[in-house]
Amino acid sequence: MTAVAVGYGYMEVENDHRDWSADLCVDTAEELTQALLSGD
């Protein structure tokens, strides 16, 4: 089973999105599609 959590919003400039833990980060819808289809 695949679970997807998506966050959208604005972060303060001094915050780094890499400080937020995630198993996988993607930047585009295409990358998300590839990740979901790969089954990894």
N, C-alpha and C positions, 0 to 999 in steps of 0.2 A: 504494500500500500504506500502511496506517495502522499506526503503532507507538504503543503506549501504555505508559508507565511510570508506575506508581503507587507513591507512598511513603506509608507510614502509620507513625505513631509519635508520640513525644512529644519536644518541643523544650524546651530550657531557656527560661525567661521572657526572658532577655536576648538570645536569638537571634531574628532576624526572618526569617520564611519568605520574605520578598521578597528576601533576600540570596542565595537559591538560584536559579540561573538556570533558566528554562524557557521554551519557546516559547509555552506556553499554560497558564494556571492556572485551575482551576475549583474551586468550593466545594461543589457539590452534584452528585448523580447526574444530575439533570435537565440541568444545565449541561454535563456531560460528554456526555450523549446528544445534546444539540443540537449540540455542537461536532463530534462524530463524524459526525452526519448532514449537517452543512452542507458537508463536503468541503473546507473551507478549509485 
